[in-house]
């Protein structure tokens, strides 16, 4: 959880009664010509020969969350790009992984595998559908003293020929170069982390797993290896190809043999068919107000002037193609701001140190669109769409307001943004209501992807893609005011480095439905229900419906145990709202699929009850289907499981081990089938509260998920 955020407000779209200011400026970026196309089609399996560089293009393997798309159908976002894992492509590099141990390159990779290229090596992808742009997710080393380096990566797109109007055609080869950077990756040490790989422990008075001790209270003092707990290895860059390539054409990424080249790990290539830039003529064009699309001059003042004019004239603010430098917050209220599309319109800013700390504790400012504080009435009737926000945040300072979008935004819409390298992609401090967040991409954040904090109500987060967040990817945090009646639906979360994919901390009448969450790395898991962080109680109902988790369940360092793909944690109060988990699929869980746990100091004070699981499928667990480490109860109906690595129910209750059985009861409502090598997962002998406690059962890696 990252504490941060002031609000952004967006403009009203429907009031265009005044004459246009100026026509949009058209800056050619070499992409366009078509609408975005989805590519959720399974590719053929890669042969060993193809992976190691056989001649000619290989059939493309398209995945979602590193799996055959059919296995995760119905869950996650659809934003029209095709995901291809490097380990499935043609390469003469080294495939690393699979591996799920924190602080390693494989663990943070999508699918837990990637390809490392030395200078002179390549990985080549065959396009599954037409594309004119790509996103490359990669990792390069840090500088020896921290702070990052830059390195080149060559990109070659090659047409394989075809026919058009009866004539043979070949799309010309495009050669480009990316300058990769590790300036926004590589964090070290304990929370809130350091950019210095050589730093000593930030909290020597904390217990750490590495020595099983409190270093400051241990004699002789333990030797803690440096760098300590490196993480956040990956970053991504987007690149227009300059022309449209067809299905069957290839994109080769190669590390050149020239100055500055370093070993480069390629994780994923996403291919896009980007639509032409959006042009608005009846609008307040920011160029008229002095904005600089080259990024050489600061454009913040020009945006302010355009917003003020647009509000008076009842116009939309239009930001044409270009890169605009903005090094501070842009305040928005009752205004619509539209770009030409997130590939064309980029709002980019540096992080700037403040001369004196702000009232909210910020010591920096940076690019971001913010609504007014809720205490000042908040903002409303705002619409932000069609542009990218590129920040410059390289360290985690929780008091800093350096988020892509923030504040209190009621009756507003945020859609089609690309938010990159800010602290939190979108952070909202209520009270506020009726916010719609749809179709956005949020990647490479130092902290959360998105957070509804304190009294956000009647709002929707739908069809968004979040990758490589440094804390909870999507969080609903009812601190000092309950979030209520919110829906988190059809979002994709990949590789949150710390904490959870989707986390709900208190609140009323919450729905989490049809999301796809894959590859959480440490100190959290895919789906989380937590009574913690000072949150308000859970009241009304909480619904988890039709979600899919993949390779979830991380190792909790402080507890020395594995977490469930979905886990419930009672720390500060009981969890006893009407909680129903229906139709979820938990695939390839590292430890258990379902976990219910209370913190040890409060295990006899707080419990978890009134939780109901129905029509759930569990395909693969390293240990159990259910791990109960709290008092309370849950019911199960039509929960089918297979490839279970340990006893189906690991019931420790509150660890008092009374003669009457565990303090946690499991109620059988029928239809609970399947299991593993130890027999049925929901055996009658385990019910309702047989003690089957194995505090740290051995992990048996399950086979890869398959069609049910």
C-alpha positions as CSV (number, residue, x, y, z in Angstrom):
1,X,0.0,0.0,0.0
2,X,1.4,3.4,-1.0
3,X,0.0,6.3,0.8
4,X,-0.4,9.1,-1.8
5,X,-2.6,11.0,-4.1
6,X,-4.3,14.3,-4.8
7,X,-7.3,14.3,-7.1
8,X,-7.7,14.9,-10.8
9,X,-10.8,16.2,-12.4
10,X,-11.8,15.9,-16.0
11,X,-13.8,18.1,-18.4
12,X,-17.3,17.9,-19.7
13,X,-17.5,16.4,-23.2
14,X,-20.9,17.5,-24.4
15,X,-20.8,21.3,-24.4
16,X,-19.3,22.3,-27.8
17,X,-21.4,25.4,-28.6
18,X,-18.5,27.8,-29.3
19,X,-16.5,28.0,-32.5
20,X,-13.4,26.0,-32.7
21,X,-10.1,27.5,-31.8
22,X,-7.7,25.9,-34.2
23,X,-7.5,22.6,-36.1
24,X,-5.3,20.0,-34.6
25,X,-1.6,19.8,-35.4
26,X,-0.7,16.5,-37.2
27,X,2.7,15.1,-36.3
28,X,3.4,11.9,-38.1
29,X,4.7,9.2,-35.9
30,X,4.7,6.5,-38.5
31,X,1.8,4.5,-37.0
32,X,-1.8,4.3,-38.0
33,X,-3.9,2.9,-40.8
34,X,-6.4,0.6,-39.2
35,X,-8.2,0.0,-35.9
36,X,-6.8,-1.9,-32.9
37,X,-7.2,-5.6,-33.4
38,X,-7.3,-8.3,-30.8
39,X,-5.2,-11.4,-31.1
40,X,-6.3,-13.8,-28.5
41,X,-5.7,-16.9,-30.6
42,X,-3.5,-19.8,-29.5
43,X,-0.4,-20.4,-31.5
44,X,1.2,-23.7,-32.3
45,X,3.6,-25.2,-29.8
46,X,7.2,-24.3,-30.3
47,X,9.6,-27.0,-31.2
48,X,13.0,-27.3,-29.6
49,X,14.7,-26.6,-33.0
50,X,12.7,-23.4,-33.5
51,X,13.6,-22.1,-30.0
52,X,17.3,-22.5,-30.7
53,X,17.3,-20.8,-34.1
54,X,16.1,-23.0,-36.9
55,X,15.9,-21.3,-40.3
56,X,12.7,-19.5,-41.2
57,X,9.9,-18.1,-39.1
58,X,8.2,-20.3,-36.6
59,X,4.5,-20.4,-35.9
60,X,3.7,-17.7,-33.4
61,X,2.7,-18.7,-29.9
62,X,0.2,-16.2,-28.5
63,X,-0.4,-16.3,-24.8
64,X,-2.4,-14.6,-22.1
65,X,-0.6,-14.5,-18.7
66,X,1.9,-17.0,-20.2
67,X,-0.8,-19.6,-21.0
68,X,-2.9,-20.7,-23.9
69,X,-5.6,-18.1,-24.1
70,X,-8.3,-20.8,-24.0
71,X,-7.3,-21.6,-20.4
72,X,-8.1,-18.1,-19.2
73,X,-11.1,-17.3,-21.5
74,X,-13.6,-14.9,-20.1
75,X,-11.2,-13.3,-17.6
76,X,-9.1,-10.2,-17.9
77,X,-8.9,-7.2,-20.1
78,X,-9.2,-7.0,-23.9
79,X,-7.0,-4.1,-25.1
80,X,-6.3,-5.4,-28.6
81,X,-2.6,-6.4,-28.4
82,X,-1.1,-9.8,-28.8
83,X,1.2,-11.1,-26.0
84,X,4.2,-13.3,-27.0
85,X,6.6,-14.8,-24.5
86,X,10.3,-14.6,-25.5
87,X,10.9,-18.2,-24.4
88,X,8.4,-19.4,-27.1
89,X,10.2,-17.4,-29.8
90,X,13.1,-18.3,-32.0
91,X,16.4,-17.4,-30.2
92,X,20.0,-18.3,-29.9
93,X,20.0,-16.8,-26.4
94,X,19.5,-18.6,-23.1
95,X,16.1,-19.4,-21.7
96,X,16.1,-18.6,-17.9
97,X,13.6,-20.2,-15.5
98,X,11.1,-21.3,-14.6
99,X,11.6,-20.0,-11.1
100,X,9.4,-18.4,-8.5
101,X,12.0,-17.5,-5.8
102,X,11.8,-13.8,-5.0
103,X,14.8,-11.6,-5.9
104,X,15.5,-13.4,-9.2
105,X,14.9,-12.5,-12.8
106,X,12.7,-15.6,-13.6
107,X,10.4,-14.8,-10.7
108,X,9.5,-11.4,-12.0
109,X,9.1,-12.5,-15.6
110,X,5.7,-13.1,-17.1
111,X,5.2,-16.9,-17.1
112,X,8.3,-17.1,-14.8
113,X,10.6,-17.5,-17.8
114,X,12.5,-15.2,-20.1
115,X,15.4,-15.1,-22.5
116,X,18.8,-13.6,-21.8
117,X,20.8,-12.4,-24.8
118,X,24.5,-11.7,-24.8
119,X,25.9,-9.2,-27.3
120,X,25.5,-10.7,-30.8
121,X,22.4,-12.8,-29.8
122,X,18.8,-12.3,-30.8
123,X,15.2,-13.4,-30.2
124,X,12.8,-13.4,-33.1
125,X,9.0,-13.2,-32.9
126,X,6.6,-14.1,-35.7
127,X,3.6,-11.7,-35.7
128,X,0.3,-13.5,-35.2
129,X,-1.7,-10.6,-36.8
130,X,-1.1,-7.2,-38.4
131,X,0.9,-4.8,-36.3
132,X,2.5,-1.4,-36.6
133,X,3.9,-1.0,-33.1
134,X,5.4,-3.1,-30.3
135,X,6.0,-3.0,-26.6
136,X,9.2,-4.8,-25.3
137,X,9.5,-5.8,-21.7
138,X,13.1,-6.3,-20.7
139,X,15.7,-6.1,-18.0
140,X,19.3,-4.9,-18.1
141,X,21.8,-4.7,-15.2
142,X,22.0,-1.8,-12.8
143,X,25.1,0.4,-12.5
144,X,27.6,-1.0,-9.9
145,X,26.7,1.9,-7.5
146,X,23.0,2.0,-8.4
147,X,21.2,4.6,-10.5
148,X,20.9,2.5,-13.7
149,X,22.6,2.4,-17.1
150,X,21.5,2.6,-20.7
151,X,22.1,0.1,-23.4
152,X,21.1,-0.4,-27.1
153,X,18.7,-3.0,-28.5
154,X,18.3,-3.4,-32.2
155,X,14.9,-4.0,-33.7
156,X,14.4,-5.4,-37.2
157,X,10.9,-6.0,-38.6
158,X,10.9,-8.0,-41.8
159,X,8.1,-8.8,-44.3
160,X,7.8,-12.3,-45.5
161,X,5.9,-11.6,-48.7
162,X,2.4,-12.1,-49.8
163,X,0.0,-11.0,-52.5
164,X,-2.2,-7.9,-53.0
165,X,-4.4,-7.3,-56.0
166,X,-2.8,-10.3,-57.7
167,X,0.7,-9.0,-57.3
168,X,3.5,-10.3,-55.1
169,X,4.3,-7.9,-52.3
170,X,7.0,-7.7,-49.6
171,X,6.7,-5.2,-46.8
172,X,10.1,-3.3,-46.6
173,X,12.4,-4.2,-43.7
174,X,12.4,-1.6,-40.9
175,X,15.5,-1.2,-38.7
176,X,15.3,0.7,-35.5
177,X,17.2,0.9,-32.2
178,X,15.9,1.2,-28.7
179,X,17.9,2.8,-25.9
180,X,17.1,0.6,-22.9
181,X,17.4,1.9,-19.4
182,X,17.6,0.5,-15.9
183,X,17.2,3.9,-14.3
184,X,13.6,3.1,-13.3
185,X,14.3,-0.5,-12.1
186,X,16.5,-2.2,-9.5
187,X,15.4,-1.5,-6.0
188,X,17.1,-3.0,-2.9
189,X,16.8,-3.6,0.8
190,X,13.8,-3.4,3.1
191,X,10.7,-1.3,2.7
192,X,10.6,1.5,1.5
193,X,13.6,0.3,-0.4
194,X,16.8,1.9,-1.6
195,X,18.4,2.6,-5.0
196,X,21.9,1.8,-3.5
197,X,22.9,-1.8,-3.9
198,X,25.7,-1.3,-1.4
199,X,23.6,0.1,1.4
200,X,23.4,-1.6,4.8
201,X,20.1,-2.7,6.3
202,X,17.5,0.1,6.4
203,X,15.9,-1.4,9.5
204,X,18.5,-3.4,11.5
205,X,15.9,-3.6,14.3
206,X,13.5,-5.7,12.1
207,X,13.4,-9.5,12.1
208,X,14.6,-10.8,8.8
209,X,14.3,-14.3,7.3
210,X,17.9,-14.4,6.0
211,X,19.4,-14.8,9.4
212,X,16.3,-15.8,11.3
213,X,17.1,-13.0,13.7
214,X,16.9,-9.2,14.5
215,X,20.4,-8.2,13.3
216,X,20.7,-5.2,15.7
217,X,20.0,-7.5,18.7
218,X,22.2,-10.4,17.6
219,X,25.8,-11.1,18.7
220,X,27.9,-11.7,16.9
221,X,26.3,-9.5,14.3
222,X,25.2,-11.5,11.3
223,X,26.8,-11.0,7.9
224,X,24.1,-9.8,5.5
225,X,25.1,-10.2,1.8
226,X,24.9,-7.2,-0.4
227,X,23.0,-6.3,-2.5
228,X,20.3,-7.1,-0.1
229,X,17.0,-8.3,-1.6
230,X,17.3,-6.8,-5.2
231,X,14.0,-6.5,-7.0
232,X,11.9,-4.6,-9.6
233,X,14.2,-5.8,-12.4
234,X,12.0,-5.2,-15.5
235,X,10.9,-2.2,-17.5
236,X,9.2,-1.7,-20.8
237,X,9.4,0.5,-23.9
238,X,7.0,1.1,-26.7
239,X,8.1,1.5,-30.3
240,X,6.2,2.4,-33.5
241,X,7.5,0.4,-36.4
242,X,6.7,3.0,-39.0
243,X,4.6,0.8,-41.2
244,X,2.1,-2.1,-40.8
245,X,3.4,-5.6,-40.9
246,X,1.2,-8.6,-41.6
247,X,0.7,-11.9,-39.8
248,X,3.7,-14.1,-40.5
249,X,6.2,-11.2,-40.7
250,X,8.9,-11.2,-38.1
251,X,10.3,-8.8,-35.4
252,X,13.8,-9.6,-34.3
253,X,15.3,-8.1,-31.1
254,X,19.1,-8.3,-31.0
255,X,21.8,-7.1,-28.7
256,X,24.4,-5.5,-31.0
257,X,28.1,-6.0,-30.7
258,X,29.0,-2.4,-30.1
259,X,29.9,0.0,-27.3
260,X,27.4,0.1,-24.5
261,X,25.8,-3.3,-25.2
262,X,25.2,-5.5,-22.2
263,X,23.4,-8.8,-21.5
264,X,19.7,-8.1,-22.0
265,X,16.8,-10.2,-20.7
266,X,13.7,-10.1,-22.9
267,X,10.5,-11.2,-21.3
268,X,7.6,-10.3,-23.5
269,X,6.8,-8.7,-26.8
270,X,3.3,-7.2,-27.2
271,X,2.4,-6.4,-30.8
272,X,-0.2,-3.7,-31.5
273,X,-2.2,-2.4,-34.5
274,X,-2.5,1.2,-33.5
275,X,-5.3,3.3,-35.0
276,X,-4.6,6.6,-36.7
277,X,-4.4,9.7,-34.4
278,X,-7.6,11.2,-33.3
279,X,-8.1,14.7,-34.6
280,X,-10.5,17.2,-33.0
281,X,-11.1,20.5,-34.8
282,X,-13.9,21.9,-32.7
283,X,-11.7,22.1,-29.5
284,X,-9.4,24.2,-27.5
285,X,-6.1,23.1,-29.0
286,X,-3.3,23.4,-26.6
287,X,-0.9,24.6,-29.4
288,X,-2.8,27.8,-29.6
289,X,-2.1,28.5,-25.9
290,X,1.6,28.0,-26.3
291,X,2.2,24.3,-25.7
292,X,5.4,22.9,-27.2
293,X,4.9,19.5,-28.9
294,X,8.7,19.0,-29.1
295,X,9.1,18.8,-25.4
296,X,11.8,21.4,-25.3
297,X,9.8,24.0,-23.4
298,X,7.6,23.5,-20.4
299,X,3.9,23.2,-21.4
300,X,2.2,23.2,-18.0
301,X,1.2,26.9,-18.3
302,X,-0.2,26.3,-21.7
303,X,-2.3,23.4,-20.5
304,X,-3.7,25.5,-17.7
305,X,-4.7,28.3,-20.1
306,X,-6.3,25.8,-22.5
307,X,-8.3,24.3,-19.6
308,X,-9.4,27.7,-18.4
309,X,-10.6,28.7,-21.8
310,X,-12.3,25.4,-22.5
311,X,-14.3,25.7,-19.3
312,X,-15.5,29.2,-20.3
313,X,-16.2,28.2,-23.9
314,X,-17.7,24.8,-23.1
315,X,-15.1,23.1,-25.3
316,X,-12.9,20.0,-25.1
317,X,-9.2,20.5,-24.6
318,X,-7.4,18.8,-27.4
319,X,-3.7,17.8,-27.1
320,X,-2.4,16.9,-30.6
321,X,0.4,14.4,-31.3
322,X,3.7,15.3,-29.7
323,X,5.6,15.1,-26.5
324,X,4.8,17.8,-24.0
325,X,7.0,18.6,-21.0
326,X,5.0,19.0,-17.7
327,X,6.9,19.0,-14.4
328,X,4.1,19.6,-12.0
329,X,0.4,18.7,-11.4
330,X,-2.3,19.9,-13.8
331,X,-5.4,20.7,-11.9
332,X,-8.6,19.6,-13.6
333,X,-12.2,20.2,-12.8
334,X,-15.3,20.2,-15.0
335,X,-13.2,19.7,-18.2
336,X,-12.6,17.1,-20.9
337,X,-9.1,16.6,-22.0
338,X,-8.5,14.4,-25.1
339,X,-5.2,13.4,-26.8
340,X,-4.7,11.9,-30.2
341,X,-4.2,8.5,-28.6
342,X,-1.7,7.3,-26.0
343,X,0.8,6.4,-28.7
344,X,0.8,9.9,-30.2
345,X,0.2,12.3,-27.3
346,X,2.7,12.0,-24.5
347,X,2.8,14.2,-21.4
348,X,6.2,13.7,-19.9
349,X,7.8,15.3,-16.9
350,X,10.7,15.2,-14.5
351,X,10.5,14.8,-10.8
352,X,11.2,18.1,-9.1
353,X,12.3,18.6,-5.5
354,X,10.3,21.2,-3.6
355,X,12.1,24.0,-1.8
356,X,10.0,23.2,1.3
357,X,7.8,20.2,1.9
358,X,4.1,20.6,1.0
359,X,1.4,20.5,3.6
360,X,0.7,16.8,2.6
361,X,4.3,15.9,3.2
362,X,5.4,15.8,-0.4
363,X,9.1,16.7,-1.0
364,X,8.8,16.4,-4.7
365,X,6.3,17.2,-7.5
366,X,6.0,15.8,-10.9
367,X,3.8,15.2,-13.9
368,X,0.2,14.3,-13.1
369,X,-3.4,15.2,-13.6
370,X,-5.0,16.0,-10.3
371,X,-8.4,16.9,-9.1
372,X,-9.1,19.1,-6.1
373,X,-8.8,17.7,-2.6
374,X,-12.0,16.2,-1.2
375,X,-11.7,18.7,1.7
376,X,-12.0,21.5,-0.9
377,X,-15.0,19.9,-2.5
378,X,-13.2,17.7,-4.9
379,X,-13.6,17.8,-8.7
380,X,-16.3,16.4,-10.9
381,X,-17.4,16.1,-14.5
382,X,-13.9,15.3,-15.7
383,X,-12.9,13.2,-18.7
384,X,-9.3,12.2,-19.5
385,X,-8.6,10.1,-22.5
386,X,-6.2,9.3,-25.3
387,X,-2.8,10.3,-24.0
388,X,0.3,8.9,-22.1
389,X,1.7,10.1,-18.8
390,X,5.4,9.5,-18.6
391,X,6.8,10.2,-15.2
392,X,10.3,10.2,-13.7
393,X,10.0,8.5,-10.4
394,X,12.9,6.4,-9.4
395,X,12.5,6.0,-5.6
396,X,9.7,5.3,-3.3
397,X,8.7,8.1,-0.9
398,X,5.3,7.4,0.4
399,X,4.4,11.0,1.2
400,X,5.2,12.3,-2.3
401,X,2.3,13.2,-4.6
402,X,3.9,12.1,-7.8
403,X,1.2,9.9,-9.3
404,X,-0.1,9.8,-12.8
405,X,-3.7,10.7,-11.8
406,X,-4.9,11.6,-8.4
407,X,-7.3,13.4,-6.1
408,X,-11.1,13.4,-5.7
409,X,-12.9,12.9,-9.0
410,X,-16.7,12.4,-9.0
411,X,-18.9,11.8,-12.0
412,X,-15.8,11.4,-14.1
413,X,-14.2,9.1,-16.7
414,X,-10.6,8.1,-17.3
415,X,-10.1,6.0,-20.4
416,X,-7.4,5.0,-22.9
417,X,-4.4,6.4,-20.9
418,X,-0.9,4.9,-20.8
419,X,0.6,5.7,-17.4
420,X,4.3,4.9,-17.0
421,X,7.1,5.6,-14.4
422,X,5.0,7.4,-11.9
423,X,4.8,6.4,-8.2
424,X,1.2,5.2,-8.3
425,X,-0.6,5.1,-11.6
426,X,-3.9,6.4,-10.3
427,X,-4.6,7.2,-6.6
428,X,-7.9,8.7,-5.5
429,X,-8.7,10.2,-2.0
430,X,-12.4,10.4,-1.3
431,X,-15.0,11.0,-0.4
432,X,-15.9,10.9,-4.1
433,X,-18.3,8.9,-6.3
434,X,-19.1,7.7,-9.7
435,X,-15.7,7.4,-11.3
436,X,-15.3,5.1,-14.4
437,X,-11.8,3.9,-15.2
438,X,-11.7,1.9,-18.4
439,X,-9.2,0.7,-21.1
440,X,-6.0,2.1,-19.5
441,X,-2.6,0.6,-19.4
442,X,-0.5,1.2,-16.2
443,X,3.0,-0.2,-16.0
444,X,6.3,0.0,-14.2
445,X,5.1,1.8,-11.1
446,X,7.2,2.2,-7.9
447,X,4.1,1.6,-5.8
448,X,0.4,0.7,-6.5
449,X,-1.1,0.6,-10.0
450,X,-4.4,2.0,-8.8
451,X,-5.9,2.7,-5.3
452,X,-9.4,3.8,-4.2
453,X,-8.6,5.3,-0.9
454,X,-11.0,6.5,1.7
455,X,-14.7,6.8,0.8
456,X,-14.7,6.1,-2.9
457,X,-18.2,4.9,-3.9
458,X,-20.3,3.7,-6.8
459,X,-17.2,3.5,-9.1
460,X,-16.0,1.0,-11.7
461,X,-12.5,-0.2,-12.7
462,X,-12.9,-2.2,-15.9
463,X,-10.8,-3.5,-18.8
464,X,-7.5,-2.2,-17.6
465,X,-4.0,-3.7,-17.9
466,X,-1.6,-3.4,-15.0
467,X,2.0,-4.8,-15.2
468,X,5.0,-4.6,-12.9
469,X,3.5,-2.6,-10.1
470,X,5.7,-2.1,-7.0
471,X,2.8,-2.7,-4.6
472,X,-0.9,-3.7,-4.9
473,X,-1.8,-3.5,-8.6
474,X,-5.5,-2.7,-7.8
475,X,-6.5,-1.8,-4.3
476,X,-9.6,-0.7,-2.6
477,X,-8.5,0.8,0.8
478,X,-11.3,1.9,3.2
479,X,-9.1,3.9,5.6
480,X,-11.0,6.6,7.5
481,X,-14.1,6.2,5.4
482,X,-15.6,3.1,3.7
483,X,-15.4,2.5,0.0
484,X,-18.8,1.2,-1.1
485,X,-20.6,-0.3,-4.1
486,X,-17.4,-0.5,-6.2
487,X,-16.7,-2.9,-9.0
488,X,-13.4,-4.2,-10.3
489,X,-14.2,-6.1,-13.4
490,X,-12.3,-7.7,-16.4
491,X,-8.9,-6.3,-15.6
492,X,-5.5,-8.0,-16.2
493,X,-2.8,-7.8,-13.7
494,X,0.7,-9.3,-14.4
495,X,3.8,-9.5,-12.2
496,X,3.1,-7.3,-9.2
497,X,6.5,-7.3,-7.6
498,X,5.3,-6.7,-4.1
499,X,1.9,-7.3,-2.4
500,X,-1.2,-8.4,-4.3
501,X,-2.8,-8.3,-7.7
502,X,-6.2,-7.2,-6.4
503,X,-6.6,-6.3,-2.7
504,X,-9.7,-5.2,-0.8
505,X,-9.2,-3.6,2.6
506,X,-12.6,-3.2,4.2
507,X,-15.6,-1.6,2.6
508,X,-19.2,-2.3,1.7
509,X,-20.9,-4.1,-1.2
510,X,-17.8,-4.8,-3.3
511,X,-17.6,-6.8,-6.5
512,X,-14.4,-8.3,-7.9
513,X,-15.3,-10.1,-11.1
514,X,-13.8,-11.8,-14.2
515,X,-10.2,-10.5,-13.6
516,X,-7.0,-12.3,-14.6
517,X,-4.1,-12.1,-12.2
518,X,-0.8,-13.7,-12.8
519,X,2.7,-14.1,-11.3
520,X,2.7,-12.2,-8.0
521,X,6.2,-12.2,-6.6
522,X,6.4,-11.7,-2.8
523,X,4.5,-10.7,0.3
524,X,1.1,-11.0,-1.3
525,X,-0.7,-13.0,-3.9
526,X,-3.3,-12.7,-6.6
527,X,-6.6,-11.9,-4.7
528,X,-6.6,-10.5,-1.1
529,X,-9.2,-9.7,1.5
530,X,-7.5,-7.9,4.4
531,X,-8.6,-6.4,7.7
532,X,-5.5,-4.3,8.0
533,X,-3.9,-0.9,7.4
534,X,-6.5,0.8,9.6
535,X,-9.3,-0.2,7.3
536,X,-13.0,0.1,8.1
537,X,-14.8,-3.2,8.6
538,X,-16.2,-5.3,5.8
539,X,-20.0,-4.9,5.7
540,X,-22.8,-5.8,3.4
541,X,-21.4,-8.2,0.8
542,X,-18.1,-9.0,-0.9
543,X,-18.3,-10.9,-4.2
544,X,-15.4,-12.6,-6.0
545,X,-16.9,-14.0,-9.3
546,X,-15.3,-15.6,-12.3
547,X,-11.7,-14.5,-11.6
548,X,-8.7,-16.5,-12.8
549,X,-5.4,-16.6,-11.0
550,X,-2.2,-18.0,-12.6
551,X,1.0,-19.1,-10.8
552,X,-0.1,-17.3,-7.6
553,X,0.7,-17.8,-4.0
554,X,4.0,-16.3,-2.9
555,X,6.3,-17.1,0.0
556,X,5.7,-14.8,2.9
557,X,9.1,-13.9,4.3
558,X,8.0,-12.8,7.7
559,X,5.9,-15.9,8.4
560,X,8.0,-18.4,6.5
561,X,5.0,-19.9,4.8
562,X,3.3,-19.9,1.4
563,X,0.2,-17.9,0.7
564,X,-3.0,-18.9,-1.2
565,X,-3.9,-17.7,-4.6
566,X,-6.8,-16.0,-2.8
567,X,-6.1,-15.2,0.9
568,X,-8.1,-13.7,3.7
569,X,-6.2,-12.0,6.5
570,X,-7.7,-11.0,9.9
571,X,-5.3,-8.6,11.6
572,X,-7.3,-5.7,13.0
573,X,-10.8,-7.0,13.3
574,X,-13.1,-9.9,12.3
575,X,-13.8,-10.6,8.7
576,X,-17.5,-11.7,8.7
577,X,-19.4,-9.9,6.0
578,X,-21.4,-12.0,3.4
579,X,-18.4,-13.2,1.3
580,X,-19.1,-15.3,-1.7
581,X,-16.5,-16.7,-4.1
582,X,-18.2,-18.1,-7.2
583,X,-16.8,-19.4,-10.4
584,X,-13.1,-18.6,-9.8
585,X,-10.3,-20.6,-11.3
586,X,-7.0,-21.0,-9.5
587,X,-4.4,-22.3,-11.9
588,X,-0.9,-23.6,-10.9
589,X,-0.9,-22.2,-7.4
590,X,2.6,-22.3,-6.0
591,X,1.4,-23.2,-2.5
592,X,-2.3,-23.5,-1.7
593,X,-5.3,-22.2,-3.6
594,X,-7.3,-20.7,-0.7
595,X,-5.9,-19.4,2.6
596,X,-7.7,-18.0,5.7
597,X,-5.3,-16.7,8.3
598,X,-5.2,-14.5,11.4
599,X,-2.1,-12.9,12.7
600,X,-0.5,-14.8,15.6
601,X,-0.9,-12.1,18.3
602,X,-4.7,-11.8,17.6
603,X,-5.4,-15.4,16.5
604,X,-7.7,-15.9,19.6
605,X,-9.3,-12.5,19.1
606,X,-10.2,-12.2,15.5
607,X,-11.5,-14.8,13.0
608,X,-12.9,-15.3,9.5
609,X,-16.4,-16.6,8.9
610,X,-19.4,-16.4,6.5
611,X,-17.2,-17.2,3.5
612,X,-18.8,-19.3,0.8
613,X,-17.0,-21.0,-2.1
614,X,-19.1,-22.3,-5.0
615,X,-18.4,-23.6,-8.5
616,X,-14.6,-23.1,-8.1
617,X,-12.0,-25.0,-10.0
618,X,-8.5,-25.6,-8.7
619,X,-5.9,-26.9,-11.3
620,X,-2.6,-27.5,-9.5
621,X,-1.4,-26.7,-6.0
622,X,2.0,-27.1,-4.6
623,X,0.5,-27.9,-1.3
624,X,-3.2,-27.9,-0.2
625,X,-6.5,-26.6,-1.7
626,X,-7.4,-24.9,1.6
627,X,-5.1,-23.7,4.4
628,X,-7.0,-22.6,7.5
629,X,-4.9,-20.8,10.1
630,X,-7.6,-18.9,11.9
631,X,-10.8,-19.5,13.8
632,X,-14.1,-19.4,11.9
633,X,-15.8,-21.2,9.1
634,X,-16.4,-21.5,5.4
635,X,-18.7,-23.5,3.1
636,X,-17.8,-25.3,-0.1
637,X,-20.1,-26.4,-2.9
638,X,-19.0,-27.8,-6.3
639,X,-15.3,-27.0,-5.7
640,X,-13.4,-29.3,-8.0
641,X,-9.7,-29.8,-7.7
642,X,-6.9,-31.8,-9.4
643,X,-3.1,-32.1,-9.2
644,X,-3.2,-31.3,-5.5
645,X,0.3,-31.6,-4.0
646,X,-0.5,-32.3,-0.3
647,X,-3.5,-33.1,1.9
648,X,-6.5,-31.2,0.5
649,X,-7.3,-29.3,3.7
650,X,-4.5,-28.1,5.9
651,X,-6.5,-27.2,9.0
652,X,-4.5,-25.6,11.8
653,X,-7.3,-23.4,13.2
654,X,-5.9,-21.1,15.8
655,X,-3.0,-23.4,16.7
656,X,-4.5,-24.2,20.1
657,X,-5.2,-27.8,19.0
658,X,-8.2,-28.5,21.3
659,X,-9.4,-32.1,21.7
660,X,-12.7,-31.0,20.0
661,X,-10.9,-30.3,16.8
662,X,-9.8,-27.2,14.9
663,X,-11.3,-23.8,15.7
664,X,-12.1,-23.6,11.9
665,X,-15.0,-25.5,10.4
666,X,-15.5,-26.5,6.8
667,X,-19.1,-27.1,5.7
668,X,-19.7,-29.5,2.9
669,X,-22.6,-28.4,0.7
670,X,-22.0,-31.2,-1.9
671,X,-20.3,-31.6,-5.2
672,X,-16.7,-31.1,-4.0
673,X,-14.7,-33.5,-6.2
674,X,-11.2,-34.4,-7.2
675,X,-7.9,-34.2,-5.4
676,X,-4.3,-35.4,-5.8
677,X,-1.9,-38.1,-4.7
678,X,-3.2,-38.1,-1.1
679,X,-6.8,-38.8,-2.2
680,X,-9.9,-36.7,-2.4
681,X,-9.2,-33.1,-1.4
682,X,-12.4,-32.8,0.6
683,X,-12.5,-36.2,2.3
684,X,-15.3,-36.9,4.8
685,X,-12.7,-37.7,7.4
686,X,-11.5,-34.1,7.4
687,X,-15.0,-32.6,8.2
688,X,-16.1,-30.5,9.7
689,X,-13.0,-29.5,11.7
690,X,-10.4,-32.4,11.8
691,X,-7.0,-31.1,12.7
692,X,-4.7,-31.8,9.8
693,X,-2.1,-29.3,10.5
694,X,1.3,-29.3,8.8
695,X,2.7,-25.9,9.4
696,X,5.1,-26.0,6.4
697,X,4.2,-28.9,4.2
698,X,6.6,-29.9,1.4
699,X,5.8,-28.4,-2.0
700,X,5.1,-30.6,-5.0
701,X,5.2,-28.6,-8.2
702,X,2.0,-29.4,-10.2
703,X,1.9,-30.0,-13.9
704,X,1.1,-27.1,-16.2
705,X,-2.7,-26.3,-16.4
706,X,-4.7,-27.9,-19.1
707,X,-8.3,-27.8,-20.4
708,X,-10.6,-29.1,-17.8
